[in-house]
Amino acid sequence: MTYRGRVQDGVVVLDEPAALPDGTVVSVQAVSRAKRASGQAEQRPTLYERLKPIIGKAKGLPADFSVNHDHYLYGTPKK
């Protein structure tokens, strides 16, 4: 279930009362206030879209670089 609220003086205050027993574990996720004119939340580019300009640019790497990058960068033993 999702509850909405605001932070006031460092405490999360819910918009609507919720019957949650003491000790209930909850997760709080901050929501961006950025809105478009249409009222929709602004869409961020995906990780792929952000990295697309550099995908495939590295040349001459060893065939096992993806598995042993720590070895090639820091000298740790190969896997």
N, CA, C and O of each residue as an XYZ file, in Angstrom:
316
protein
N       0.845     -1.168      0.000
C       0.000      0.000      0.000
C       0.896      1.239      0.000
O       1.956      1.248      0.626
N       0.469      2.262     -0.694
C       1.233      3.505     -0.784
C       0.507      4.598     -0.018
O      -0.695      4.797     -0.190
N       1.243      5.301      0.826
C       0.723      6.449      1.553
C       1.497      7.666      1.098
O       2.700      7.582      0.854
N       0.829      8.781      0.983
C       1.496     10.017      0.593
C       1.587     10.931      1.797
O       0.745     10.891      2.695
N       2.633     11.764      1.800
C       2.802     12.691      2.904
C       3.891     13.694      2.594
O       4.358     13.795      1.459
N       4.289     14.429      3.604
C       5.319     15.459      3.469
C       6.232     15.397      4.683
O       5.849     14.895      5.740
N       7.430     15.909      4.519
C       8.355     16.007      5.642
C       8.170     17.372      6.280
O       8.243     18.399      5.605
N       7.928     17.377      7.590
C       7.791     18.615      8.349
C       8.699     18.526      9.563
O       8.531     17.649     10.411
N       9.656     19.434      9.644
C      10.619     19.454     10.755
C      11.325     18.109     10.907
O      11.567     17.653     12.024
N      11.655     17.475      9.777
C      12.399     16.222      9.800
C      11.572     14.985     10.080
O      12.128     13.900     10.251
N      10.249     15.122     10.131
C       9.365     13.991     10.406
C       8.404     13.827      9.236
O       7.874     14.812      8.723
N       8.177     12.581      8.813
C       7.225     12.313      7.739
C       5.819     12.371      8.318
O       5.493     11.645      9.257
N       4.988     13.243      7.751
C       3.592     13.395      8.176
C       2.725     12.966      6.997
O       2.806     13.546      5.915
N       1.898     11.948      7.214
C       1.057     11.422      6.145
C      -0.107     12.351      5.859
O      -0.625     12.995      6.771
N      -0.531     12.427      4.583
C      -1.661     13.256      4.187
C      -2.969     12.728      4.777
O      -3.823     13.510      5.192
N      -3.123     11.428      4.814
C      -4.317     10.784      5.350
C      -3.917      9.928      6.539
O      -2.830      9.350      6.532
N      -4.750      9.827      7.551
C      -4.418      8.957      8.687
C      -4.279      7.505      8.235
O      -5.014      7.042      7.363
N      -3.342      6.804      8.831
C      -3.126      5.394      8.498
C      -3.080      4.601      9.800
O      -2.421      5.002     10.759
N      -3.777      3.485      9.823
C      -3.819      2.639     11.015
C      -2.666      1.643     10.966
O      -2.875      0.449     10.748
N      -1.464      2.137     11.168
C      -0.284      1.277     11.170
C       0.131      1.049     12.616
O       0.309      2.008     13.367
N       0.289     -0.216     13.017
C       0.680     -0.478     14.403
C       2.113     -0.027     14.677
O       2.954      0.000     13.779
N       2.373      0.328     15.938
C       3.729      0.705     16.334
C       4.695     -0.413     15.975
O       4.385     -1.593     16.139
N       5.871     -0.030     15.483
C       6.884     -1.006     15.108
C       6.800     -1.454     13.665
O       7.651     -2.219     13.210
N       5.793     -0.997     12.932
C       5.663     -1.359     11.523
C       6.857     -0.806     10.755
O       7.160      0.383     10.851
N       7.527     -1.649     10.005
C       8.659     -1.231      9.187
C       8.114     -0.628      7.900
O       7.270     -1.226      7.232
N       8.603      0.563      7.558
C       8.160      1.240      6.347
C       9.359      1.650      5.525
O      10.483      1.696      6.024
N       9.114      1.949      4.261
C      10.138      2.440      3.354
C       9.672      3.788      2.831
O       8.525      3.927      2.406
N      10.556      4.787      2.858
C      10.206      6.120      2.405
C      11.015      6.435      1.160
O      12.236      6.284      1.152
N      10.335      6.870      0.110
C      11.001      7.216     -1.146
C      10.620      8.642     -1.508
O       9.439      8.963     -1.639
N      11.632      9.501     -1.670
C      11.376     10.887     -2.039
C      10.899     10.944     -3.485
O      11.426     10.238     -4.344
N       9.902     11.782     -3.752
C       9.340     11.934     -5.084
C       9.705     13.312     -5.598
O       9.532     14.312     -4.902
N      10.215     13.358     -6.829
C      10.604     14.625     -7.438
C       9.385     15.513     -7.624
O       8.290     15.035     -7.921
N       9.589     16.815     -7.444
C       8.501     17.764     -7.643
C       8.424     18.246     -9.079
O       7.497     18.977     -9.430
N       9.373     17.856     -9.920
C       9.396     18.325    -11.308
C       8.145     17.832    -12.033
O       7.871     16.632    -12.063
N       7.406     18.743    -12.606
C       6.190     18.398    -13.342
C       6.197     19.093    -14.693
O       6.727     20.195    -14.840
N       5.609     18.443    -15.660
C       5.416     19.063    -16.965
C       4.135     19.884    -16.931
O       3.373     19.819    -15.966
N       3.904     20.643    -17.970
C       2.685     21.446    -18.058
C       1.447     20.561    -18.008
O       0.401     20.985    -17.517
N       1.557     19.336    -18.513
C       0.408     18.427    -18.534
C       0.149     17.791    -17.174
O      -0.838     17.076    -17.001
N       1.034     18.048    -16.200
C       0.865     17.466    -14.872
C       1.568     16.139    -14.706
O       1.595     15.591    -13.604
N       2.135     15.612    -15.767
C       2.863     14.353    -15.696
C       4.250     14.584    -15.119
O       4.863     15.623    -15.365
N       4.747     13.623    -14.355
C       6.106     13.715    -13.824
C       7.101     13.679    -14.988
O       6.891     12.977    -15.977
N       8.162     14.430    -14.856
C       9.177     14.493    -15.909
C       9.902     13.151    -16.009
O      10.320     12.593    -14.995
N      10.052     12.638    -17.225
C      10.708     11.359    -17.454
C      12.217     11.554    -17.566
O      12.683     12.393    -18.337
N      12.970     10.787    -16.804
C      14.420     10.824    -16.903
C      14.862      9.837    -17.980
O      14.197      8.825    -18.205
N      15.984     10.125    -18.649
C      16.477      9.151    -19.626
C      16.939      7.879    -18.909
O      17.422      7.930    -17.777
N      16.781      6.743    -19.586
C      17.225      5.468    -19.014
C      18.745      5.428    -19.000
O      19.402      6.255    -19.632
N      19.305      4.453    -18.271
C      20.757      4.279    -18.233
C      21.288      4.042    -19.642
O      22.325      4.590    -20.016
N      20.583      3.226    -20.423
C      21.002      2.981    -21.804
C      21.047      4.286    -22.593
O      22.014      4.542    -23.311
N      20.013      5.110    -22.468
C      19.977      6.365    -23.217
C      21.119      7.298    -22.808
O      21.674      8.011    -23.644
N      21.470      7.288    -21.507
C      22.562      8.145    -21.053
C      23.930      7.644    -21.513
O      24.825      8.441    -21.794
N      24.089      6.313    -21.588
C      25.389      5.751    -21.963
C      25.520      5.463    -23.454
O      26.610      5.119    -23.911
N      24.454      5.592    -24.219
C      24.456      5.278    -25.641
C      25.608      5.927    -26.418
O      26.178      5.273    -27.291
N      25.977      7.191    -26.137
C      27.071      7.802    -26.903
C      28.429      7.116    -26.726
O      29.301      7.269    -27.581
N      28.628      6.367    -25.641
C      29.947      5.746    -25.429
C      29.935      4.229    -25.594
O      30.985      3.590    -25.532
N      28.747      3.645    -25.805
C      28.672      2.185    -25.975
C      29.443      1.780    -27.225
O      29.235      2.344    -28.300
N      30.335      0.801    -27.083
C      31.093      0.267    -28.205
C      32.309      1.087    -28.584
O      32.940      0.787    -29.597
N      32.666      2.102    -27.826
C      33.798      2.970    -28.171
C      35.140      2.389    -27.753
O      36.157      2.683    -28.381
N      35.166      1.566    -26.699
C      36.436      1.004    -26.215
C      36.947     -0.027    -27.218
O      36.217     -0.944    -27.593
N      38.171      0.118    -27.645
C      38.788     -0.789    -28.622
C      40.055     -1.400    -28.023
O      40.711     -0.776    -27.189
N      40.395     -2.606    -28.442
C      41.638     -3.239    -28.050
C      41.666     -3.791    -26.636
O      42.746     -3.990    -26.081
N      40.520     -4.042    -26.045
C      40.494     -4.605    -24.694
C      40.644     -6.119    -24.766
O      40.256     -6.729    -25.762
N      41.203     -6.738    -23.719
C      41.297     -8.201    -23.704
C      39.903     -8.824    -23.743
O      38.933     -8.218    -23.289
N      39.810    -10.029    -24.282
C      38.528    -10.710    -24.433
C      37.846    -10.952    -23.088
O      36.617    -11.000    -23.026
N      38.621    -11.106    -22.010
C      38.044    -11.372    -20.690
C      37.949    -10.116    -19.818
O      37.841    -10.224    -18.596
N      37.989     -8.949    -20.418
C      37.992     -7.709    -19.645
C      36.751     -7.555    -18.772
O      36.845     -7.073    -17.644
N      35.586     -7.960    -19.283
C      34.360     -7.782    -18.502
C      34.382     -8.606    -17.216
O      33.791     -8.206    -16.213
N      35.055     -9.744    -17.242
C      35.132    -10.605    -16.068
C      36.304    -10.200    -15.165
O      36.195    -10.271    -13.941
N      37.406     -9.782    -15.757
C      38.634     -9.509    -15.003
C      39.035     -8.032    -15.000
O      40.225     -7.722    -14.945
N      38.074     -7.129    -15.058
C      38.426     -5.709    -15.099
C      39.223     -5.277    -13.874
O      40.094     -4.414    -13.993
N      38.951     -5.855    -12.688
C      39.732     -5.488    -11.506
C      41.198     -5.910    -11.660
O      42.100     -5.227    -11.174
N      41.426     -7.025    -12.331
C      42.806     -7.463    -12.577
C      43.535     -6.446    -13.457
O      44.661     -6.050    -13.158
N      42.883     -6.031    -14.540
C      43.536     -5.115    -15.471
C      43.652     -3.699    -14.910
O      44.594     -2.979    -15.241
N      42.719     -3.300    -14.077
C      42.762     -1.940    -13.515
C      43.615     -1.845    -12.259
O      44.366     -0.886    -12.084
N      43.499     -2.863    -11.364
C      44.118     -2.758    -10.050
C      45.120     -3.872     -9.729
O      45.756     -3.838     -8.677
N      45.267     -4.856    -10.620
C      46.237     -5.922    -10.398
C      45.769     -7.046     -9.486
O      46.591     -7.835     -9.019
N      44.459     -7.141     -9.219
C      43.971     -8.248     -8.403
C      44.075     -9.549     -9.191
O      44.175     -9.514    -10.417
N      44.055    -10.706     -8.507
C      44.141    -11.976     -9.242
C      42.982    -12.145    -10.227
O      41.871    -11.679     -9.975
N      43.251    -12.812    -11.344
C      42.205    -13.080    -12.334
C      41.206    -14.088    -11.766
O      41.542    -14.905    -10.909
N      39.987    -14.011    -12.259
C      38.921    -14.937    -11.853
C      38.937    -16.151    -12.747
O      38.119    -17.055    -12.575
